[in-house]
Structure formats: structure tokens, C-alpha cells
Amino acid sequence: MSHPLRIAFIKARWHAEIVDQALDGFTSGMAEAGREIALTTHDVPGAFEMPLLAQKLGQSGRFDAIVCAALVVDGGIYRHDFVAQAVVSGLMQAQLATGVPTFSVSLTPHHFQPTEEHIGFFRAHFVKKGAEAAHAVRMIADLEI
């Protein structure tokens, strides 16, 4: 087995009760695959703050991969799709600038309402997406490049 993967996991605090489920899915996915990780978590106010931190963490040379999780919802004040696009583009730019693979578990539902049904659905969905991120991290880490 190779060295533990050094992972930075950035979590936006908007809808933290939902977003935090991605970390649970990620750690479970890594453990189920038998992949040891050295995990550092970082909390940021919202999704918009993730790309800059991802870039700074990538530049540090301390991480093999960075995973970012956020739920960007339509708050009625601004266009959430523009925010989501800026975040995903920023994360792509961060990984290209640093050479550190950066993964997004950032979801933008069309019709999120803070009801018990929606919260339950998205909590479960973030667990699944966190596990999918773990799979993607393992796949990229196993490439010999």
C-alpha cells in the first residue's frame, strides 16, 4: 500500500447540516476501499470562498488532493447559477494553477426548499456524492503521471 493520501476537505457553512454529509460519504468511501488518508478539514462561509482556499492549499505542497463541498441554492436575491458557475470555474483554475487535483461536490438544486423532505433528500444525496468523490480521488491518485 502506498503512503496515506493527504487530503484537504473544504466545506461551505451554508446549509452545513447537508453539506457535512459529503465528508461522511467521502471518509466512508475511502475506508471501504481500504485507502488510508491524512485528512484536514477547512470550513468557509460559503461556496464562493472555496476556490481561493483551494488554490492556497494546493500551492502549499501539503496535499495530494483537495475536495470542496457546498450547496448553492436560489436565495431569491442573486442568480445562484452564476455563483455555482463561478465556483466550479474557480476550482478548475485552482487545480490547473497548482497541479493538485481538486474535486467539487458542489450541488445547485433547481428547487430547494428548507423542508424536512428536501433536507432529508439532499443529506442522503451528499453522502452519495461524497462517496463518488472518494472514488474519483482514488482513481486519480492511482494514475502514474
N, CA, C and O atoms as a GROMACS GRO file, in nm:
protein
  580
    1MET      N    1   0.086  -0.119   0.000
    1MET     CA    2   0.000   0.000   0.000
    1MET      C    3   0.089   0.123   0.000
    1MET      O    4   0.192   0.127   0.068
    2SER      N    5   0.049   0.221  -0.075
    2SER     CA    6   0.124   0.346  -0.083
    2SER      C    7   0.098   0.431   0.042
    2SER      O    8   0.019   0.394   0.129
    3HIS      N    9   0.164   0.545   0.048
    3HIS     CA   10   0.150   0.635   0.162
    3HIS      C   11   0.005   0.683   0.175
    3HIS      O   12  -0.071   0.681   0.078
    4PRO      N   13  -0.033   0.725   0.296
    4PRO     CA   14  -0.168   0.780   0.310
    4PRO      C   15  -0.185   0.902   0.218
    4PRO      O   16  -0.095   0.985   0.208
    5LEU      N   17  -0.299   0.911   0.154
    5LEU     CA   18  -0.327   1.028   0.070
    5LEU      C   19  -0.352   1.148   0.162
    5LEU      O   20  -0.429   1.140   0.257
    6ARG      N   21  -0.287   1.256   0.132
    6ARG     CA   22  -0.303   1.379   0.210
    6ARG      C   23  -0.415   1.460   0.143
    6ARG      O   24  -0.397   1.513   0.033
    7ILE      N   25  -0.528   1.468   0.210
    7ILE     CA   26  -0.648   1.529   0.154
    7ILE      C   27  -0.689   1.652   0.235
    7ILE      O   28  -0.695   1.647   0.358
    8ALA      N   29  -0.716   1.761   0.164
    8ALA     CA   30  -0.780   1.878   0.226
    8ALA      C   31  -0.926   1.874   0.184
    8ALA      O   32  -0.956   1.859   0.065
    9PHE      N   33  -1.016   1.887   0.278
    9PHE     CA   34  -1.160   1.884   0.251
    9PHE      C   35  -1.219   2.018   0.296
    9PHE      O   36  -1.222   2.048   0.415
   10ILE      N   37  -1.265   2.097   0.199
   10ILE     CA   38  -1.322   2.229   0.227
   10ILE      C   39  -1.473   2.219   0.227
   10ILE      O   40  -1.532   2.163   0.134
   11LYS      N   41  -1.536   2.272   0.332
   11LYS     CA   42  -1.682   2.265   0.345
   11LYS      C   43  -1.740   2.406   0.362
   11LYS      O   44  -1.698   2.480   0.451
   12ALA      N   45  -1.835   2.440   0.278
   12ALA     CA   46  -1.908   2.566   0.294
   12ALA      C   47  -2.006   2.552   0.410
   12ALA      O   48  -2.064   2.445   0.430
   13ARG      N   49  -2.025   2.657   0.484
   13ARG     CA   50  -2.111   2.651   0.604
   13ARG      C   51  -2.257   2.679   0.575
   13ARG      O   52  -2.341   2.650   0.661
   14TRP      N   53  -2.294   2.735   0.459
   14TRP     CA   54  -2.435   2.749   0.427
   14TRP      C   55  -2.493   2.608   0.416
   14TRP      O   56  -2.439   2.524   0.344
   15HIS      N   57  -2.599   2.583   0.487
   15HIS     CA   58  -2.664   2.451   0.489
   15HIS      C   59  -2.566   2.343   0.536
   15HIS      O   60  -2.558   2.235   0.477
   16ALA      N   61  -2.493   2.373   0.642
   16ALA     CA   62  -2.389   2.283   0.694
   16ALA      C   63  -2.445   2.145   0.728
   16ALA      O   64  -2.376   2.045   0.711
   17GLU      N   65  -2.569   2.138   0.775
   17GLU     CA   66  -2.627   2.009   0.813
   17GLU      C   67  -2.641   1.916   0.692
   17GLU      O   68  -2.651   1.794   0.707
   18ILE      N   69  -2.644   1.975   0.574
   18ILE     CA   70  -2.650   1.897   0.450
   18ILE      C   71  -2.509   1.876   0.394
   18ILE      O   72  -2.470   1.764   0.362
   19VAL      N   73  -2.433   1.983   0.384
   19VAL     CA   74  -2.300   1.979   0.322
   19VAL      C   75  -2.207   1.883   0.397
   19VAL      O   76  -2.129   1.812   0.334
   20ASP      N   77  -2.214   1.880   0.530
   20ASP     CA   78  -2.126   1.794   0.608
   20ASP      C   79  -2.143   1.646   0.576
   20ASP      O   80  -2.054   1.566   0.603
   21GLN      N   81  -2.255   1.611   0.519
   21GLN     CA   82  -2.277   1.470   0.482
   21GLN      C   83  -2.181   1.425   0.372
   21GLN      O   84  -2.150   1.307   0.361
   22ALA      N   85  -2.133   1.519   0.291
   22ALA     CA   86  -2.036   1.484   0.187
   22ALA      C   87  -1.907   1.433   0.250
   22ALA      O   88  -1.846   1.340   0.199
   23LEU      N   89  -1.866   1.494   0.360
   23LEU     CA   90  -1.746   1.448   0.429
   23LEU      C   91  -1.766   1.307   0.483
   23LEU      O   92  -1.675   1.224   0.475
   24ASP      N   93  -1.883   1.279   0.538
   24ASP     CA   94  -1.913   1.145   0.587
   24ASP      C   95  -1.906   1.043   0.474
   24ASP      O   96  -1.846   0.936   0.489
   25GLY      N   97  -1.967   1.076   0.360
   25GLY     CA   98  -1.963   0.985   0.246
   25GLY      C   99  -1.822   0.967   0.194
   25GLY      O  100  -1.783   0.857   0.154
   26PHE      N  101  -1.744   1.074   0.194
   26PHE     CA  102  -1.606   1.068   0.146
   26PHE      C  103  -1.522   0.977   0.235
   26PHE      O  104  -1.454   0.887   0.185
   27THR      N  105  -1.525   1.000   0.364
   27THR     CA  106  -1.442   0.920   0.455
   27THR      C  107  -1.485   0.774   0.454
   27THR      O  108  -1.401   0.684   0.461
   28SER      N  109  -1.615   0.750   0.446
   28SER     CA  110  -1.663   0.611   0.437
   28SER      C  111  -1.617   0.546   0.308
   28SER      O  112  -1.575   0.430   0.308
   29GLY      N  113  -1.624   0.620   0.198
   29GLY     CA  114  -1.580   0.567   0.069
   29GLY      C  115  -1.433   0.533   0.067
   29GLY      O  116  -1.393   0.432   0.009
   30MET      N  117  -1.352   0.615   0.128
   30MET     CA  118  -1.209   0.588   0.134
   30MET      C  119  -1.182   0.466   0.224
   30MET      O  120  -1.101   0.380   0.190
   31ALA      N  121  -1.249   0.460   0.338
   31ALA     CA  122  -1.229   0.348   0.430
   31ALA      C  123  -1.274   0.216   0.369
   31ALA      O  124  -1.206   0.114   0.382
   32GLU      N  125  -1.390   0.217   0.302
   32GLU     CA  126  -1.441   0.095   0.241
   32GLU      C  127  -1.346   0.042   0.134
   32GLU      O  128  -1.339  -0.079   0.112
   33ALA      N  129  -1.275   0.132   0.068
   33ALA     CA  130  -1.179   0.091  -0.035
   33ALA      C  131  -1.044   0.054   0.027
   33ALA      O  132  -0.953   0.011  -0.044
   34GLY      N  133  -1.032   0.069   0.157
   34GLY     CA  134  -0.908   0.037   0.225
   34GLY      C  135  -0.797   0.136   0.200
   34GLY      O  136  -0.679   0.104   0.216
   35ARG      N  137  -0.833   0.258   0.161
   35ARG     CA  138  -0.732   0.360   0.132
   35ARG      C  139  -0.713   0.449   0.252
   35ARG      O  140  -0.808   0.513   0.299
   36GLU      N  141  -0.593   0.453   0.303
   36GLU     CA  142  -0.562   0.536   0.419
   36GLU      C  143  -0.546   0.681   0.376
   36GLU      O  144  -0.485   0.710   0.273
   37ILE      N  145  -0.601   0.772   0.457
   37ILE     CA  146  -0.591   0.914   0.426
   37ILE      C  147  -0.545   0.991   0.549
   37ILE      O  148  -0.570   0.952   0.663
   38ALA      N  149  -0.478   1.101   0.523
   38ALA     CA  150  -0.447   1.201   0.625
   38ALA      C  151  -0.535   1.320   0.588
   38ALA      O  152  -0.506   1.391   0.492
   39LEU      N  153  -0.640   1.341   0.663
   39LEU     CA  154  -0.745   1.437   0.628
   39LEU      C  155  -0.736   1.563   0.712
   39LEU      O  156  -0.722   1.559   0.834
   40THR      N  157  -0.744   1.676   0.643
   40THR     CA  158  -0.754   1.805   0.708
   40THR      C  159  -0.880   1.872   0.657
   40THR      O  160  -0.901   1.880   0.535
   41THR      N  161  -0.965   1.920   0.747
   41THR     CA  162  -1.088   1.987   0.705
   41THR      C  163  -1.076   2.137   0.726
   41THR      O  164  -1.008   2.184   0.817
   42HIS      N  165  -1.144   2.210   0.640
   42HIS     CA  166  -1.144   2.357   0.645
   42HIS      C  167  -1.286   2.404   0.621
   42HIS      O  168  -1.350   2.362   0.524
   43ASP      N  169  -1.336   2.491   0.706
   43ASP     CA  170  -1.469   2.548   0.689
   43ASP      C  171  -1.457   2.689   0.633
   43ASP      O  172  -1.372   2.768   0.675
   44VAL      N  173  -1.543   2.720   0.537
   44VAL     CA  174  -1.550   2.855   0.480
   44VAL      C  175  -1.696   2.901   0.486
   44VAL      O  176  -1.786   2.817   0.494
   45PRO      N  177  -1.719   3.032   0.483
   45PRO     CA  178  -1.857   3.082   0.495
   45PRO      C  179  -1.952   3.026   0.388
   45PRO      O  180  -2.062   2.980   0.420
   46GLY      N  181  -1.909   3.030   0.263
   46GLY     CA  182  -1.996   2.984   0.155
   46GLY      C  183  -1.914   2.928   0.040
   46GLY      O  184  -1.791   2.923   0.047
   47ALA      N  185  -1.983   2.887  -0.064
   47ALA     CA  186  -1.917   2.826  -0.180
   47ALA      C  187  -1.820   2.921  -0.248
   47ALA      O  188  -1.716   2.879  -0.298
   48PHE      N  189  -1.853   3.049  -0.249
   48PHE     CA  190  -1.773   3.147  -0.321
   48PHE      C  191  -1.630   3.157  -0.266
   48PHE      O  192  -1.538   3.195  -0.338
   49GLU      N  193  -1.612   3.121  -0.139
   49GLU     CA  194  -1.480   3.129  -0.077
   49GLU      C  195  -1.395   3.005  -0.101
   49GLU      O  196  -1.276   3.006  -0.066
   50MET      N  197  -1.449   2.901  -0.158
   50MET     CA  198  -1.374   2.776  -0.175
   50MET      C  199  -1.258   2.786  -0.275
   50MET      O  200  -1.150   2.736  -0.243
   51PRO      N  201  -1.274   2.845  -0.393
   51PRO     CA  202  -1.163   2.842  -0.489
   51PRO      C  203  -1.033   2.905  -0.440
   51PRO      O  204  -0.926   2.849  -0.463
   52LEU      N  205  -1.040   3.018  -0.374
   52LEU     CA  206  -0.917   3.082  -0.325
   52LEU      C  207  -0.847   2.993  -0.223
   52LEU      O  208  -0.725   2.976  -0.229
   53LEU      N  209  -0.923   2.938  -0.130
   53LEU     CA  210  -0.862   2.850  -0.030
   53LEU      C  211  -0.806   2.725  -0.097
   53LEU      O  212  -0.697   2.679  -0.062
   54ALA      N  213  -0.879   2.669  -0.193
   54ALA     CA  214  -0.829   2.552  -0.265
   54ALA      C  215  -0.696   2.584  -0.333
   54ALA      O  216  -0.604   2.502  -0.331
   55GLN      N  217  -0.686   2.700  -0.393
   55GLN     CA  218  -0.562   2.739  -0.460
   55GLN      C  219  -0.448   2.754  -0.359
   55GLN      O  220  -0.337   2.705  -0.383
   56LYS      N  221  -0.475   2.820  -0.248
   56LYS     CA  222  -0.370   2.838  -0.146
   56LYS      C  223  -0.326   2.704  -0.087
   56LYS      O  224  -0.207   2.682  -0.064
   57LEU      N  225  -0.420   2.614  -0.064
   57LEU     CA  226  -0.385   2.481  -0.012
   57LEU      C  227  -0.306   2.403  -0.116
   57LEU      O  228  -0.210   2.333  -0.082
   58GLY      N  229  -0.345   2.414  -0.242
   58GLY     CA  230  -0.271   2.348  -0.348
   58GLY      C  231  -0.128   2.400  -0.360
   58GLY      O  232  -0.035   2.323  -0.381
   59GLN      N  233  -0.112   2.531  -0.346
   59GLN     CA  234   0.020   2.592  -0.354
   59GLN      C  235   0.110   2.552  -0.237
   59GLN      O  236   0.233   2.559  -0.247
   60SER      N  237   0.050   2.511  -0.127
   60SER     CA  238   0.128   2.478  -0.007
   60SER      C  239   0.214   2.354  -0.026
   60SER      O  240   0.314   2.337   0.044
   61GLY      N  241   0.178   2.268  -0.119
   61GLY     CA  242   0.252   2.143  -0.140
   61GLY      C  243   0.225   2.037  -0.035
   61GLY      O  244   0.292   1.934  -0.033
   62ARG      N  245   0.128   2.061   0.051
   62ARG     CA  246   0.099   1.968   0.161
   62ARG      C  247  -0.008   1.864   0.128
   62ARG      O  248  -0.032   1.774   0.208
   63PHE      N  249  -0.073   1.876   0.010
   63PHE     CA  250  -0.187   1.788  -0.018
   63PHE      C  251  -0.174   1.718  -0.153
   63PHE      O  252  -0.122   1.773  -0.250
   64ASP      N  253  -0.223   1.595  -0.156
   64ASP     CA  254  -0.231   1.517  -0.280
   64ASP      C  255  -0.358   1.549  -0.356
   64ASP      O  256  -0.363   1.534  -0.479
   65ALA      N  257  -0.461   1.592  -0.285
   65ALA     CA  258  -0.589   1.625  -0.348
   65ALA      C  259  -0.667   1.717  -0.256
   65ALA      O  260  -0.646   1.721  -0.134
   66ILE      N  261  -0.758   1.791  -0.318
   66ILE     CA  262  -0.846   1.882  -0.244
   66ILE      C  263  -0.989   1.853  -0.288
   66ILE      O  264  -1.017   1.842  -0.407
   67VAL      N  265  -1.078   1.841  -0.191
   67VAL     CA  266  -1.220   1.816  -0.218
   67VAL      C  267  -1.298   1.932  -0.158
   67VAL      O  268  -1.274   1.972  -0.044
   68CYS      N  269  -1.393   1.986  -0.234
   68CYS     CA  270  -1.472   2.101  -0.190
   68CYS      C  271  -1.620   2.066  -0.196
   68CYS      O  272  -1.667   2.010  -0.295
   69ALA      N  273  -1.693   2.100  -0.091
   69ALA     CA  274  -1.836   2.068  -0.085
   69ALA      C  275  -1.918   2.191  -0.049
   69ALA      O  276  -1.883   2.267   0.042
   70ALA      N  277  -2.028   2.210  -0.123
   70ALA     CA  278  -2.118   2.322  -0.098
   70ALA      C  279  -2.254   2.293  -0.157
   70ALA      O  280  -2.268   2.213  -0.250
   71LEU      N  281  -2.353   2.358  -0.102
   71LEU     CA  282  -2.488   2.356  -0.157
   71LEU      C  283  -2.523   2.502  -0.190
   71LEU      O  284  -2.537   2.586  -0.101
   72VAL      N  285  -2.537   2.529  -0.319
   72VAL     CA  286  -2.568   2.665  -0.365
   72VAL      C  287  -2.715   2.667  -0.404
   72VAL      O  288  -2.755   2.602  -0.501
   73VAL      N  289  -2.794   2.742  -0.330
   73VAL     CA  290  -2.938   2.743  -0.355
   73VAL      C  291  -2.984   2.881  -0.400
   73VAL      O  292  -2.916   2.981  -0.378
   74ASP      N  293  -3.099   2.884  -0.461
   74ASP     CA  294  -3.160   3.008  -0.507
   74ASP      C  295  -3.220   3.080  -0.386
   74ASP      O  296  -3.324   3.040  -0.335
   75GLY      N  297  -3.151   3.185  -0.343
   75GLY     CA  298  -3.200   3.261  -0.228
   75GLY      C  299  -3.292   3.374  -0.266
   75GLY      O  300  -3.340   3.448  -0.180
   76GLY      N  301  -3.317   3.389  -0.395
   76GLY     CA  302  -3.409   3.492  -0.441
   76GLY      C  303  -3.346   3.630  -0.456
   76GLY      O  304  -3.410   3.721  -0.507
   77ILE      N  305  -3.221   3.647  -0.412
   77ILE     CA  306  -3.157   3.777  -0.419
   77ILE      C  307  -3.062   3.786  -0.538
   77ILE      O  308  -3.054   3.890  -0.603
   78TYR      N  309  -2.993   3.679  -0.566
   78TYR     CA  310  -2.898   3.677  -0.676
   78TYR      C  311  -2.917   3.548  -0.754
   78TYR      O  312  -2.987   3.457  -0.710
   79ARG      N  313  -2.856   3.540  -0.869
   79ARG     CA  314  -2.867   3.421  -0.952
   79ARG      C  315  -2.770   3.315  -0.903
   79ARG      O  316  -2.650   3.325  -0.926
   80HIS      N  317  -2.823   3.214  -0.838
   80HIS     CA  318  -2.738   3.110  -0.781
   80HIS      C  319  -2.661   3.033  -0.887
   80HIS      O  320  -2.554   2.980  -0.860
   81ASP      N  321  -2.715   3.026  -1.009
   81ASP     CA  322  -2.644   2.954  -1.114
   81ASP      C  323  -2.514   3.027  -1.152
   81ASP      O  324  -2.416   2.962  -1.188
   82PHE      N  325  -2.513   3.160  -1.144
   82PHE     CA  326  -2.390   3.234  -1.170
   82PHE      C  327  -2.287   3.207  -1.061
   82PHE      O  328  -2.168   3.190  -1.090
   83VAL      N  329  -2.331   3.202  -0.937
   83VAL     CA  330  -2.241   3.171  -0.826
   83VAL      C  331  -2.183   3.031  -0.845
   83VAL      O  332  -2.062   3.012  -0.832
   84ALA      N  333  -2.268   2.935  -0.875
   84ALA     CA  334  -2.222   2.798  -0.893
   84ALA      C  335  -2.121   2.788  -1.007
   84ALA      O  336  -2.020   2.719  -0.994
   85GLN      N  337  -2.147   2.856  -1.116
   85GLN     CA  338  -2.054   2.855  -1.229
   85GLN      C  339  -1.921   2.918  -1.191
   85GLN      O  340  -1.815   2.866  -1.227
   86ALA      N  341  -1.925   3.028  -1.118
   86ALA     CA  342  -1.801   3.093  -1.074
   86ALA      C  343  -1.721   3.001  -0.982
   86ALA      O  344  -1.598   2.997  -0.991
   87VAL      N  345  -1.788   2.928  -0.895
   87VAL     CA  346  -1.720   2.838  -0.802
   87VAL      C  347  -1.654   2.723  -0.878
   87VAL      O  348  -1.536   2.694  -0.856
   88VAL      N  349  -1.727   2.659  -0.965
   88VAL     CA  350  -1.672   2.546  -1.040
   88VAL      C  351  -1.556   2.592  -1.129
   88VAL      O  352  -1.454   2.525  -1.138
   89SER      N  353  -1.572   2.706  -1.195
   89SER     CA  354  -1.463   2.760  -1.277
   89SER      C  355  -1.342   2.794  -1.191
   89SER      O  356  -1.228   2.768  -1.230
   90GLY      N  357  -1.366   2.851  -1.075
   90GLY     CA  358  -1.257   2.885  -0.984
   90GLY      C  359  -1.183   2.762  -0.935
   90GLY      O  360  -1.060   2.764  -0.923
   91LEU      N  361  -1.256   2.655  -0.906
   91LEU     CA  362  -1.192   2.532  -0.862
   91LEU      C  363  -1.108   2.472  -0.974
   91LEU      O  364  -0.999   2.420  -0.951
   92MET      N  365  -1.160   2.478  -1.097
   92MET     CA  366  -1.082   2.428  -1.211
   92MET      C  367  -0.955   2.510  -1.228
   92MET      O  368  -0.848   2.454  -1.250
   93GLN      N  369  -0.966   2.642  -1.218
   93GLN     CA  370  -0.848   2.727  -1.230
   93GLN      C  371  -0.747   2.698  -1.120
   93GLN      O  372  -0.627   2.699  -1.144
   94ALA      N  373  -0.795   2.673  -0.999
   94ALA     CA  374  -0.705   2.643  -0.887
   94ALA      C  375  -0.628   2.515  -0.913
   94ALA      O  376  -0.508   2.509  -0.888
   95GLN      N  377  -0.695   2.413  -0.963
   95GLN     CA  378  -0.624   2.288  -0.986
   95GLN      C  379  -0.526   2.300  -1.103
   95GLN      O  380  -0.418   2.240  -1.099
   96LEU      N  381  -0.562   2.375  -1.204
   96LEU     CA  382  -0.471   2.394  -1.316
   96LEU      C  383  -0.349   2.477  -1.275
   96LEU      O  384  -0.238   2.452  -1.322
   97ALA      N  385  -0.370   2.575  -1.189
   97ALA     CA  386  -0.260   2.662  -1.145
   97ALA      C  387  -0.164   2.590  -1.051
   97ALA      O  388  -0.044   2.619  -1.050
   98THR      N  389  -0.216   2.496  -0.971
   98THR     CA  390  -0.133   2.433  -0.869
   98THR      C  391  -0.088   2.292  -0.906
   98THR      O  392   0.010   2.242  -0.850
   99GLY      N  393  -0.158   2.228  -0.997
   99GLY     CA  394  -0.128   2.089  -1.031
   99GLY      C  395  -0.179   1.990  -0.929
   99GLY      O  396  -0.148   1.872  -0.937
  100VAL      N  397  -0.259   2.036  -0.832
  100VAL     CA  398  -0.317   1.948  -0.731
  100VAL      C  399  -0.461   1.919  -0.771
  100VAL      O  400  -0.541   2.012  -0.784
  101PRO      N  401  -0.496   1.791  -0.790
  101PRO     CA  402  -0.634   1.758  -0.828
  101PRO      C  403  -0.733   1.816  -0.727
  101PRO      O  404  -0.719   1.799  -0.606
  102THR      N  405  -0.833   1.884  -0.780
  102THR     CA  406  -0.933   1.950  -0.696
  102THR      C  407  -1.070   1.904  -0.741
  102THR      O  408  -1.106   1.917  -0.858
  103PHE      N  409  -1.148   1.852  -0.648
  103PHE     CA  410  -1.276   1.788  -0.677
  103PHE      C  411  -1.390   1.870  -0.618
  103PHE      O  412  -1.378   1.926  -0.509
  104SER      N  413  -1.499   1.875  -0.691
  104SER     CA  414  -1.616   1.951  -0.646
  104SER      C  415  -1.732   1.860  -0.612
  104SER      O  416  -1.774   1.776  -0.692
  105VAL      N  417  -1.783   1.878  -0.492
  105VAL     CA  418  -1.910   1.818  -0.450
  105VAL      C  419  -2.001   1.938  -0.424
  105VAL      O  420  -2.057   1.953  -0.315
  106SER      N  421  -2.015   2.021  -0.524
  106SER     CA  422  -2.094   2.143  -0.514
  106SER      C  423  -2.220   2.126  -0.596
  106SER      O  424  -2.215   2.115  -0.718
  107LEU      N  425  -2.332   2.124  -0.529
  107LEU     CA  426  -2.459   2.099  -0.596
  107LEU      C  427  -2.544   2.225  -0.597
  107LEU      O  428  -2.541   2.305  -0.504
  108THR      N  429  -2.621   2.239  -0.705
  108THR     CA  430  -2.708   2.355  -0.724
  108THR      C  431  -2.847   2.305  -0.763
  108THR      O  432  -2.878   2.298  -0.882
  109PRO      N  433  -2.930   2.272  -0.665
  109PRO     CA  434  -3.063   2.222  -0.699
  109PRO      C  435  -3.151   2.332  -0.757
  109PRO      O  436  -3.138   2.450  -0.723
  110HIS      N  437  -3.240   2.292  -0.845
  110HIS     CA  438  -3.330   2.390  -0.908
  110HIS      C  439  -3.438   2.439  -0.812
  110HIS      O  440  -3.477   2.556  -0.816
  111HIS      N  441  -3.486   2.351  -0.726
  111HIS     CA  442  -3.599   2.389  -0.641
  111HIS      C  443  -3.579   2.342  -0.498
  111HIS      O  444  -3.654   2.258  -0.449
  112PHE      N  445  -3.479   2.394  -0.431
  112PHE     CA  446  -3.455   2.357  -0.292
  112PHE      C  447  -3.542   2.442  -0.200
  112PHE      O  448  -3.548   2.564  -0.214
  113GLN      N  449  -3.608   2.376  -0.108
  113GLN     CA  450  -3.683   2.443  -0.002
  113GLN      C  451  -3.638   2.381   0.130
  113GLN      O  452  -3.618   2.260   0.138
  114PRO      N  453  -3.622   2.461   0.234
  114PRO     CA  454  -3.576   2.406   0.362
  114PRO      C  455  -3.686   2.329   0.436
  114PRO      O  456  -3.716   2.357   0.551
  115THR      N  457  -3.743   2.233   0.368
  115THR     CA  458  -3.844   2.146   0.429
  115THR      C  459  -3.777   2.016   0.472
  115THR      O  460  -3.668   1.983   0.427
  116GLU      N  461  -3.844   1.945   0.560
  116GLU     CA  462  -3.790   1.818   0.608
  116GLU      C  463  -3.762   1.722   0.492
  116GLU      O  464  -3.660   1.652   0.491
  117GLU      N  465  -3.852   1.718   0.395
  117GLU     CA  466  -3.835   1.628   0.280
  117GLU      C  467  -3.712   1.665   0.197
  117GLU      O  468  -3.633   1.577   0.162
  118HIS      N  469  -3.695   1.792   0.166
  118HIS     CA  470  -3.580   1.835   0.085
  118HIS      C  471  -3.449   1.818   0.162
  118HIS      O  472  -3.349   1.771   0.107
  119ILE      N  473  -3.450   1.855   0.288
  119ILE     CA  474  -3.328   1.842   0.369
  119ILE      C  475  -3.288   1.695   0.377
  119ILE      O  476  -3.170   1.662   0.361
  120GLY      N  477  -3.382   1.608   0.401
  120GLY     CA  478  -3.353   1.464   0.407
  120GLY      C  479  -3.299   1.410   0.276
  120GLY      O  480  -3.203   1.334   0.273
  121PHE      N  481  -3.362   1.452   0.165
  121PHE     CA  482  -3.318   1.406   0.034
  121PHE      C  483  -3.175   1.452   0.007
  121PHE      O  484  -3.092   1.371  -0.036
  122PHE      N  485  -3.145   1.580   0.031
  122PHE     CA  486  -3.012   1.631  -0.001
  122PHE      C  487  -2.905   1.584   0.096
  122PHE      O  488  -2.789   1.570   0.058
  123ARG      N  489  -2.943   1.557   0.221
  123ARG     CA  490  -2.846   1.496   0.314
  123ARG      C  491  -2.801   1.361   0.259
  123ARG      O  492  -2.681   1.333   0.254
  124ALA      N  493  -2.895   1.279   0.218
  124ALA     CA  494  -2.861   1.147   0.161
  124ALA      C  495  -2.783   1.161   0.031
  124ALA      O  496  -2.690   1.085   0.005
  125HIS      N  497  -2.822   1.258  -0.050
  125HIS     CA  498  -2.756   1.278  -0.179
  125HIS      C  499  -2.610   1.323  -0.159
  125HIS      O  500  -2.523   1.283  -0.235
  126PHE      N  501  -2.584   1.404  -0.057
  126PHE     CA  502  -2.448   1.448  -0.031
  126PHE      C  503  -2.361   1.333   0.020
  126PHE      O  504  -2.241   1.330  -0.008
  127VAL      N  505  -2.418   1.239   0.093
  127VAL     CA  506  -2.342   1.120   0.132
  127VAL      C  507  -2.298   1.046   0.006
  127VAL      O  508  -2.182   1.007  -0.007
  128LYS      N  509  -2.391   1.026  -0.086
  128LYS     CA  510  -2.360   0.958  -0.212
  128LYS      C  511  -2.254   1.034  -0.292
  128LYS      O  512  -2.160   0.972  -0.342
  129LYS      N  513  -2.268   1.164  -0.302
  129LYS     CA  514  -2.172   1.244  -0.379
  129LYS      C  515  -2.035   1.245  -0.312
  129LYS      O  516  -1.933   1.249  -0.381
  130GLY      N  517  -2.031   1.242  -0.180
  130GLY     CA  518  -1.904   1.232  -0.109
  130GLY      C  519  -1.833   1.101  -0.140
  130GLY      O  520  -1.712   1.098  -0.160
  131ALA      N  521  -1.911   0.992  -0.143
  131ALA     CA  522  -1.853   0.861  -0.178
  131ALA      C  523  -1.804   0.861  -0.322
  131ALA      O  524  -1.700   0.802  -0.352
  132GLU      N  525  -1.877   0.927  -0.412
  132GLU     CA  526  -1.832   0.938  -0.551
  132GLU      C  527  -1.703   1.018  -0.561
  132GLU      O  528  -1.616   0.986  -0.642
  133ALA      N  529  -1.689   1.121  -0.480
  133ALA     CA  530  -1.565   1.199  -0.478
  133ALA      C  531  -1.450   1.112  -0.430
  133ALA      O  532  -1.338   1.122  -0.482
  134ALA      N  533  -1.475   1.028  -0.330
  134ALA     CA  534  -1.370   0.937  -0.282
  134ALA      C  535  -1.323   0.845  -0.394
  134ALA      O  536  -1.204   0.822  -0.410
  135HIS      N  537  -1.416   0.794  -0.471
  135HIS     CA  538  -1.382   0.708  -0.584
  135HIS      C  539  -1.297   0.785  -0.686
  135HIS      O  540  -1.197   0.733  -0.736
  136ALA      N  541  -1.336   0.907  -0.716
  136ALA     CA  542  -1.262   0.989  -0.813
  136ALA      C  543  -1.122   1.020  -0.761
  136ALA      O  544  -1.026   1.015  -0.838
  137VAL      N  545  -1.108   1.052  -0.634
  137VAL     CA  546  -0.978   1.080  -0.575
  137VAL      C  547  -0.888   0.957  -0.588
  137VAL      O  548  -0.772   0.968  -0.627
  138ARG      N  549  -0.942   0.840  -0.556
  138ARG     CA  550  -0.863   0.716  -0.566
  138ARG      C  551  -0.820   0.690  -0.709
  138ARG      O  552  -0.706   0.651  -0.734
  139MET      N  553  -0.911   0.711  -0.804
  139MET     CA  554  -0.877   0.687  -0.944
  139MET      C  555  -0.762   0.777  -0.990
  139MET      O  556  -0.669   0.731  -1.055
  140ILE      N  557  -0.770   0.905  -0.955
  140ILE     CA  558  -0.665   0.999  -0.997
  140ILE      C  559  -0.534   0.968  -0.924
  140ILE      O  560  -0.427   0.976  -0.983
  141ALA      N  561  -0.543   0.935  -0.795
  141ALA     CA  562  -0.422   0.905  -0.718
  141ALA      C  563  -0.351   0.781  -0.772
  141ALA      O  564  -0.229   0.770  -0.764
  142ASP      N  565  -0.427   0.688  -0.827
  142ASP     CA  566  -0.369   0.564  -0.879
  142ASP      C  567  -0.309   0.578  -1.018
  142ASP      O  568  -0.241   0.488  -1.066
  143LEU      N  569  -0.334   0.692  -1.084
  143LEU     CA  570  -0.270   0.715  -1.214
  143LEU      C  571  -0.121   0.737  -1.193
  143LEU      O  572  -0.081   0.803  -1.097
  144GLU      N  573  -0.044   0.684  -1.278
  144GLU     CA  574   0.102   0.703  -1.264
  144GLU      C  575   0.145   0.812  -1.361
  144GLU      O  576   0.191   0.786  -1.472
  145ILE      N  577   0.127   0.937  -1.316
  145ILE     CA  578   0.164   1.051  -1.401
  145ILE      C  579   0.263   1.141  -1.329
  145ILE      O  580   0.306   1.242  -1.384
   0.00000   0.00000   0.00000
